[in-house]
Amino acid sequence: MLDRATAIVPLLLRVPEVAIMLGASEREVWGMLRRGELAKVTVPGRRMTRVAREDVERLVQRWRAMSNDESQETL
């Protein structure tokens, strides 16, 4: 049983939550989903689009790696 002090971290996030996490607009997140930069999770039997938290974290890791590659080129 979980007590009130235990934080539950959702595995699936709504588009507005992803936008906040990335510091982006919802429109930008929808573009990332459309371009395949983020994978869309559709809950069966419901019209809900969600994004897996681990996919958001992976996207940030890719951005970080690209950023590091670019900074190495300027040295």
Backbone atoms as SQL, in Angstrom:
CREATE TABLE atoms (id INTEGER PRIMARY KEY, chain TEXT, resi INTEGER, resn TEXT, atom TEXT, x REAL, y REAL, z REAL);
INSERT INTO atoms VALUES
  (1, 'A', 1, 'MET', 'N', 0.832, -1.171, 0.000),
  (2, 'A', 1, 'MET', 'CA', 0.000, 0.000, 0.000),
  (3, 'A', 1, 'MET', 'C', 0.886, 1.248, 0.000),
  (4, 'A', 2, 'LEU', 'N', 0.515, 2.256, -0.770),
  (5, 'A', 2, 'LEU', 'CA', 1.260, 3.501, -0.832),
  (6, 'A', 2, 'LEU', 'C', 0.759, 4.463, 0.235),
  (7, 'A', 3, 'ASP', 'N', 1.695, 5.141, 0.867),
  (8, 'A', 3, 'ASP', 'CA', 1.260, 6.168, 1.810),
  (9, 'A', 3, 'ASP', 'C', 1.246, 7.523, 1.099),
  (10, 'A', 4, 'ARG', 'N', 0.737, 8.512, 1.751),
  (11, 'A', 4, 'ARG', 'CA', 0.585, 9.838, 1.131),
  (12, 'A', 4, 'ARG', 'C', 1.919, 10.478, 0.787),
  (13, 'A', 5, 'ALA', 'N', 2.981, 10.089, 1.445),
  (14, 'A', 5, 'ALA', 'CA', 4.290, 10.681, 1.195),
  (15, 'A', 5, 'ALA', 'C', 4.956, 10.097, -0.053),
  (16, 'A', 6, 'THR', 'N', 4.445, 8.982, -0.558),
  (17, 'A', 6, 'THR', 'CA', 5.022, 8.338, -1.729),
  (18, 'A', 6, 'THR', 'C', 4.550, 9.058, -2.985),
  (19, 'A', 7, 'ALA', 'N', 5.504, 9.545, -3.755),
  (20, 'A', 7, 'ALA', 'CA', 5.156, 10.228, -5.005),
  (21, 'A', 7, 'ALA', 'C', 4.980, 9.203, -6.110),
  (22, 'A', 8, 'ILE', 'N', 3.916, 9.344, -6.846),
  (23, 'A', 8, 'ILE', 'CA', 3.675, 8.470, -7.993),
  (24, 'A', 8, 'ILE', 'C', 4.088, 9.234, -9.237),
  (25, 'A', 9, 'VAL', 'N', 5.025, 8.681, -9.963),
  (26, 'A', 9, 'VAL', 'CA', 5.518, 9.309, -11.182),
  (27, 'A', 9, 'VAL', 'C', 4.826, 8.635, -12.355),
  (28, 'A', 10, 'PRO', 'N', 4.020, 9.389, -13.112),
  (29, 'A', 10, 'PRO', 'CA', 3.294, 8.764, -14.224),
  (30, 'A', 10, 'PRO', 'C', 4.247, 8.289, -15.326),
  (31, 'A', 11, 'LEU', 'N', 3.906, 7.159, -15.913),
  (32, 'A', 11, 'LEU', 'CA', 4.698, 6.622, -17.018),
  (33, 'A', 11, 'LEU', 'C', 4.313, 7.275, -18.337),
  (34, 'A', 12, 'LEU', 'N', 3.036, 7.648, -18.456),
  (35, 'A', 12, 'LEU', 'CA', 2.545, 8.288, -19.668),
  (36, 'A', 12, 'LEU', 'C', 2.167, 9.725, -19.365),
  (37, 'A', 13, 'LEU', 'N', 2.604, 10.624, -20.236),
  (38, 'A', 13, 'LEU', 'CA', 2.382, 12.052, -20.034),
  (39, 'A', 13, 'LEU', 'C', 1.471, 12.617, -21.113),
  (40, 'A', 14, 'ARG', 'N', 0.689, 13.634, -20.739),
  (41, 'A', 14, 'ARG', 'CA', -0.126, 14.354, -21.713),
  (42, 'A', 14, 'ARG', 'C', 0.747, 15.373, -22.426),
  (43, 'A', 15, 'VAL', 'N', 0.303, 15.808, -23.594),
  (44, 'A', 15, 'VAL', 'CA', 1.076, 16.762, -24.396),
  (45, 'A', 15, 'VAL', 'C', 1.414, 18.028, -23.607),
  (46, 'A', 16, 'PRO', 'N', 0.477, 18.630, -22.861),
  (47, 'A', 16, 'PRO', 'CA', 0.850, 19.822, -22.091),
  (48, 'A', 16, 'PRO', 'C', 1.958, 19.560, -21.063),
  (49, 'A', 17, 'GLU', 'N', 1.946, 18.365, -20.472),
  (50, 'A', 17, 'GLU', 'CA', 2.990, 18.016, -19.506),
  (51, 'A', 17, 'GLU', 'C', 4.347, 17.883, -20.190),
  (52, 'A', 18, 'VAL', 'N', 4.355, 17.275, -21.374),
  (53, 'A', 18, 'VAL', 'CA', 5.599, 17.141, -22.143),
  (54, 'A', 18, 'VAL', 'C', 6.127, 18.517, -22.516),
  (55, 'A', 19, 'ALA', 'N', 5.231, 19.401, -22.932),
  (56, 'A', 19, 'ALA', 'CA', 5.633, 20.758, -23.309),
  (57, 'A', 19, 'ALA', 'C', 6.307, 21.456, -22.127),
  (58, 'A', 20, 'ILE', 'N', 5.744, 21.330, -20.952),
  (59, 'A', 20, 'ILE', 'CA', 6.340, 21.948, -19.765),
  (60, 'A', 20, 'ILE', 'C', 7.711, 21.353, -19.480),
  (61, 'A', 21, 'MET', 'N', 7.807, 20.023, -19.560),
  (62, 'A', 21, 'MET', 'CA', 9.085, 19.365, -19.276),
  (63, 'A', 21, 'MET', 'C', 10.181, 19.813, -20.238),
  (64, 'A', 22, 'LEU', 'N', 9.817, 20.033, -21.505),
  (65, 'A', 22, 'LEU', 'CA', 10.803, 20.394, -22.524),
  (66, 'A', 22, 'LEU', 'C', 10.990, 21.899, -22.660),
  (67, 'A', 23, 'GLY', 'N', 10.154, 22.669, -21.994),
  (68, 'A', 23, 'GLY', 'CA', 10.227, 24.116, -22.160),
  (69, 'A', 23, 'GLY', 'C', 9.826, 24.523, -23.567),
  (70, 'A', 24, 'ALA', 'N', 8.851, 23.821, -24.101),
  (71, 'A', 24, 'ALA', 'CA', 8.387, 24.036, -25.472),
  (72, 'A', 24, 'ALA', 'C', 6.886, 24.311, -25.441),
  (73, 'A', 25, 'SER', 'N', 6.362, 24.705, -26.581),
  (74, 'A', 25, 'SER', 'CA', 4.919, 24.898, -26.670),
  (75, 'A', 25, 'SER', 'C', 4.250, 23.558, -26.997),
  (76, 'A', 26, 'GLU', 'N', 2.955, 23.496, -26.734),
  (77, 'A', 26, 'GLU', 'CA', 2.207, 22.287, -27.094),
  (78, 'A', 26, 'GLU', 'C', 2.261, 22.073, -28.597),
  (79, 'A', 27, 'ARG', 'N', 2.216, 23.145, -29.354),
  (80, 'A', 27, 'ARG', 'CA', 2.278, 23.050, -30.815),
  (81, 'A', 27, 'ARG', 'C', 3.593, 22.403, -31.261),
  (82, 'A', 28, 'GLU', 'N', 4.694, 22.783, -30.599),
  (83, 'A', 28, 'GLU', 'CA', 5.988, 22.176, -30.933),
  (84, 'A', 28, 'GLU', 'C', 5.988, 20.685, -30.611),
  (85, 'A', 29, 'VAL', 'N', 5.384, 20.310, -29.487),
  (86, 'A', 29, 'VAL', 'CA', 5.325, 18.891, -29.119),
  (87, 'A', 29, 'VAL', 'C', 4.501, 18.120, -30.145),
  (88, 'A', 30, 'TRP', 'N', 3.358, 18.682, -30.575),
  (89, 'A', 30, 'TRP', 'CA', 2.557, 18.010, -31.602),
  (90, 'A', 30, 'TRP', 'C', 3.378, 17.844, -32.880),
  (91, 'A', 31, 'GLY', 'N', 4.207, 18.828, -33.217),
  (92, 'A', 31, 'GLY', 'CA', 5.085, 18.716, -34.382),
  (93, 'A', 31, 'GLY', 'C', 6.098, 17.593, -34.209),
  (94, 'A', 32, 'MET', 'N', 6.668, 17.468, -33.013),
  (95, 'A', 32, 'MET', 'CA', 7.617, 16.381, -32.732),
  (96, 'A', 32, 'MET', 'C', 6.940, 15.028, -32.884),
  (97, 'A', 33, 'LEU', 'N', 5.701, 14.929, -32.444),
  (98, 'A', 33, 'LEU', 'CA', 4.953, 13.678, -32.591),
  (99, 'A', 33, 'LEU', 'C', 4.688, 13.386, -34.067),
  (100, 'A', 34, 'ARG', 'N', 4.299, 14.406, -34.812),
  (101, 'A', 34, 'ARG', 'CA', 3.999, 14.237, -36.239),
  (102, 'A', 34, 'ARG', 'C', 5.249, 13.827, -37.023),
  (103, 'A', 35, 'ARG', 'N', 6.406, 14.414, -36.666),
  (104, 'A', 35, 'ARG', 'CA', 7.655, 14.103, -37.369),
  (105, 'A', 35, 'ARG', 'C', 8.308, 12.809, -36.891),
  (106, 'A', 36, 'GLY', 'N', 7.784, 12.230, -35.822),
  (107, 'A', 36, 'GLY', 'CA', 8.343, 10.984, -35.301),
  (108, 'A', 36, 'GLY', 'C', 9.508, 11.183, -34.353),
  (109, 'A', 37, 'GLU', 'N', 9.761, 12.421, -33.930),
  (110, 'A', 37, 'GLU', 'CA', 10.830, 12.676, -32.957),
  (111, 'A', 37, 'GLU', 'C', 10.443, 12.127, -31.591),
  (112, 'A', 38, 'LEU', 'N', 9.167, 12.112, -31.321),
  (113, 'A', 38, 'LEU', 'CA', 8.614, 11.489, -30.113),
  (114, 'A', 38, 'LEU', 'C', 7.587, 10.457, -30.558),
  (115, 'A', 39, 'ALA', 'N', 7.544, 9.346, -29.835),
  (116, 'A', 39, 'ALA', 'CA', 6.577, 8.298, -30.169),
  (117, 'A', 39, 'ALA', 'C', 5.263, 8.567, -29.450),
  (118, 'A', 40, 'LYS', 'N', 4.173, 8.410, -30.163),
  (119, 'A', 40, 'LYS', 'CA', 2.840, 8.615, -29.614),
  (120, 'A', 40, 'LYS', 'C', 2.319, 7.290, -29.065),
  (121, 'A', 41, 'VAL', 'N', 1.742, 7.337, -27.881),
  (122, 'A', 41, 'VAL', 'CA', 1.108, 6.164, -27.280),
  (123, 'A', 41, 'VAL', 'C', -0.386, 6.439, -27.257),
  (124, 'A', 42, 'THR', 'N', -1.153, 5.574, -27.918),
  (125, 'A', 42, 'THR', 'CA', -2.600, 5.720, -27.933),
  (126, 'A', 42, 'THR', 'C', -3.199, 4.690, -26.986),
  (127, 'A', 43, 'VAL', 'N', -3.966, 5.151, -26.045),
  (128, 'A', 43, 'VAL', 'CA', -4.595, 4.259, -25.072),
  (129, 'A', 43, 'VAL', 'C', -5.751, 3.542, -25.784),
  (130, 'A', 44, 'PRO', 'N', -5.746, 2.213, -25.831),
  (131, 'A', 44, 'PRO', 'CA', -6.793, 1.466, -26.537),
  (132, 'A', 44, 'PRO', 'C', -8.196, 1.820, -26.055),
  (133, 'A', 45, 'GLY', 'N', -9.088, 2.000, -27.018),
  (134, 'A', 45, 'GLY', 'CA', -10.477, 2.266, -26.706),
  (135, 'A', 45, 'GLY', 'C', -10.763, 3.699, -26.283),
  (136, 'A', 46, 'ARG', 'N', -9.757, 4.543, -26.304),
  (137, 'A', 46, 'ARG', 'CA', -9.949, 5.933, -25.897),
  (138, 'A', 46, 'ARG', 'C', -9.211, 6.849, -26.862),
  (139, 'A', 47, 'ARG', 'N', -9.725, 8.020, -27.022),
  (140, 'A', 47, 'ARG', 'CA', -9.065, 8.996, -27.898),
  (141, 'A', 47, 'ARG', 'C', -8.130, 9.864, -27.071),
  (142, 'A', 48, 'MET', 'N', -7.061, 9.245, -26.619),
  (143, 'A', 48, 'MET', 'CA', -6.088, 9.964, -25.804),
  (144, 'A', 48, 'MET', 'C', -4.703, 9.718, -26.361),
  (145, 'A', 49, 'THR', 'N', -3.966, 10.776, -26.556),
  (146, 'A', 49, 'THR', 'CA', -2.576, 10.648, -26.973),
  (147, 'A', 49, 'THR', 'C', -1.705, 10.920, -25.761),
  (148, 'A', 50, 'ARG', 'N', -0.788, 10.032, -25.538),
  (149, 'A', 50, 'ARG', 'CA', 0.155, 10.175, -24.440),
  (150, 'A', 50, 'ARG', 'C', 1.564, 9.955, -24.983),
  (151, 'A', 51, 'VAL', 'N', 2.548, 10.371, -24.194),
  (152, 'A', 51, 'VAL', 'CA', 3.952, 10.177, -24.539),
  (153, 'A', 51, 'VAL', 'C', 4.612, 9.511, -23.339),
  (154, 'A', 52, 'ALA', 'N', 5.383, 8.469, -23.604),
  (155, 'A', 52, 'ALA', 'CA', 6.070, 7.772, -22.519),
  (156, 'A', 52, 'ALA', 'C', 7.171, 8.664, -21.951),
  (157, 'A', 53, 'ARG', 'N', 7.220, 8.739, -20.638),
  (158, 'A', 53, 'ARG', 'CA', 8.227, 9.551, -19.957),
  (159, 'A', 53, 'ARG', 'C', 9.640, 9.192, -20.434),
  (160, 'A', 54, 'GLU', 'N', 9.912, 7.903, -20.614),
  (161, 'A', 54, 'GLU', 'CA', 11.261, 7.495, -21.028),
  (162, 'A', 54, 'GLU', 'C', 11.581, 7.992, -22.441),
  (163, 'A', 55, 'ASP', 'N', 10.569, 8.156, -23.301),
  (164, 'A', 55, 'ASP', 'CA', 10.817, 8.705, -24.642),
  (165, 'A', 55, 'ASP', 'C', 11.202, 10.180, -24.562),
  (166, 'A', 56, 'VAL', 'N', 10.586, 10.909, -23.648),
  (167, 'A', 56, 'VAL', 'CA', 10.946, 12.324, -23.451),
  (168, 'A', 56, 'VAL', 'C', 12.382, 12.404, -22.950),
  (169, 'A', 57, 'GLU', 'N', 12.736, 11.564, -21.996),
  (170, 'A', 57, 'GLU', 'CA', 14.092, 11.570, -21.458),
  (171, 'A', 57, 'GLU', 'C', 15.114, 11.197, -22.527),
  (172, 'A', 58, 'ARG', 'N', 14.766, 10.234, -23.391),
  (173, 'A', 58, 'ARG', 'CA', 15.667, 9.835, -24.483),
  (174, 'A', 58, 'ARG', 'C', 15.870, 10.978, -25.473),
  (175, 'A', 59, 'LEU', 'N', 14.784, 11.716, -25.765),
  (176, 'A', 59, 'LEU', 'CA', 14.878, 12.854, -26.673),
  (177, 'A', 59, 'LEU', 'C', 15.845, 13.895, -26.118),
  (178, 'A', 60, 'VAL', 'N', 15.753, 14.180, -24.830),
  (179, 'A', 60, 'VAL', 'CA', 16.657, 15.152, -24.211),
  (180, 'A', 60, 'VAL', 'C', 18.101, 14.647, -24.273),
  (181, 'A', 61, 'GLN', 'N', 18.301, 13.358, -24.077),
  (182, 'A', 61, 'GLN', 'CA', 19.648, 12.791, -24.180),
  (183, 'A', 61, 'GLN', 'C', 20.200, 12.957, -25.596),
  (184, 'A', 62, 'ARG', 'N', 19.346, 12.756, -26.616),
  (185, 'A', 62, 'ARG', 'CA', 19.785, 12.950, -28.009),
  (186, 'A', 62, 'ARG', 'C', 20.157, 14.404, -28.248),
  (187, 'A', 63, 'TRP', 'N', 19.321, 15.324, -27.740),
  (188, 'A', 63, 'TRP', 'CA', 19.617, 16.752, -27.889),
  (189, 'A', 63, 'TRP', 'C', 20.946, 17.084, -27.214),
  (190, 'A', 64, 'ARG', 'N', 21.153, 16.516, -26.031),
  (191, 'A', 64, 'ARG', 'CA', 22.396, 16.775, -25.302),
  (192, 'A', 64, 'ARG', 'C', 23.594, 16.256, -26.084),
  (193, 'A', 65, 'ALA', 'N', 23.486, 15.064, -26.635),
  (194, 'A', 65, 'ALA', 'CA', 24.581, 14.489, -27.423),
  (195, 'A', 65, 'ALA', 'C', 24.867, 15.348, -28.648),
  (196, 'A', 66, 'MET', 'N', 23.806, 15.809, -29.325),
  (197, 'A', 66, 'MET', 'CA', 23.996, 16.667, -30.501),
  (198, 'A', 66, 'MET', 'C', 24.656, 17.977, -30.092),
  (199, 'A', 67, 'SER', 'N', 24.260, 18.517, -28.961),
  (200, 'A', 67, 'SER', 'CA', 24.828, 19.760, -28.456),
  (201, 'A', 67, 'SER', 'C', 26.313, 19.577, -28.143),
  (202, 'A', 68, 'ASN', 'N', 26.653, 18.446, -27.523),
  (203, 'A', 68, 'ASN', 'CA', 28.051, 18.159, -27.203),
  (204, 'A', 68, 'ASN', 'C', 28.875, 17.978, -28.460),
  (205, 'A', 69, 'ASP', 'N', 28.305, 17.303, -29.481),
  (206, 'A', 69, 'ASP', 'CA', 29.003, 17.115, -30.761),
  (207, 'A', 69, 'ASP', 'C', 29.295, 18.451, -31.405),
  (208, 'A', 70, 'GLU', 'N', 28.323, 19.348, -31.395),
  (209, 'A', 70, 'GLU', 'CA', 28.498, 20.654, -32.013),
  (210, 'A', 70, 'GLU', 'C', 29.544, 21.474, -31.275),
  (211, 'A', 71, 'SER', 'N', 29.584, 21.390, -29.950),
  (212, 'A', 71, 'SER', 'CA', 30.557, 22.161, -29.198),
  (213, 'A', 71, 'SER', 'C', 31.968, 21.603, -29.404),
  (214, 'A', 72, 'GLN', 'N', 32.084, 20.309, -29.659),
  (215, 'A', 72, 'GLN', 'CA', 33.405, 19.702, -29.933),
  (216, 'A', 72, 'GLN', 'C', 33.946, 20.176, -31.280),
  (217, 'A', 73, 'GLU', 'N', 33.046, 20.414, -32.239),
  (218, 'A', 73, 'GLU', 'CA', 33.464, 20.849, -33.568),
  (219, 'A', 73, 'GLU', 'C', 34.040, 22.254, -33.540),
  (220, 'A', 74, 'THR', 'N', 33.599, 23.083, -32.602),
  (221, 'A', 74, 'THR', 'CA', 34.055, 24.460, -32.560),
  (222, 'A', 74, 'THR', 'C', 35.384, 24.608, -31.838),
  (223, 'A', 75, 'LEU', 'N', 35.857, 23.539, -31.193),
  (224, 'A', 75, 'LEU', 'CA', 37.136, 23.600, -30.466),
  (225, 'A', 75, 'LEU', 'C', 38.317, 23.459, -31.380);
